[in-house]
Amino acid sequence: MTKSIAILGFGAGGRYLAAALRTAGCEEISAYDPMAADPAKKPGLDSEAQKQGVSLYGHLGEWLGATAVVFSLVPGNVALSAATEAAAHMTPGSIFVDLNSITGEMMAEVAAVFDRRDIAVVAGCVRGN
C-alpha cells in the first residue's frame, strides 16, 4: 500500500475515503479543504481530521509534493481549478485520481493539465452529460 496519499476535498466523500484508506493500512494521509482556512469551520474539520489521523490543510502547497497518489473529491465546478493548482505542486511520477462528478469534456481538460508534467491520471469520476 502506498504510504503517502492526499485527498482534495474533506467533505463526506473525502472523509469516507480517508477512513477506508486508513483501514486498508495507509499510514500517511493528508487532505486539503478550503473550508479549513475558514476560522469558523476549521475547528470542526480539524476535529474530524484528528479522529482519522489525517493532516489537514486549508491550502495547496509544497506538502502535496510529498504524496504519491492524490485523490480529487471536490465539487465539479472547481474540479479543473483544483487539478491545475494541485499539478503545480505534485511530483513527476505521482498519480492523480479524479473522482469528481464532471463531464467527459471536463475530464479531458483535467487530464491535459497533467500531460506535460509526467503525472499519471486516472479518471474514476461519475460523469454527467
Salt bridges, closest charged atoms under 4 A:
ASP46 OD2 - LYS42 NZ 3.01
GLU48 OE1 - LYS51 NZ 3.85
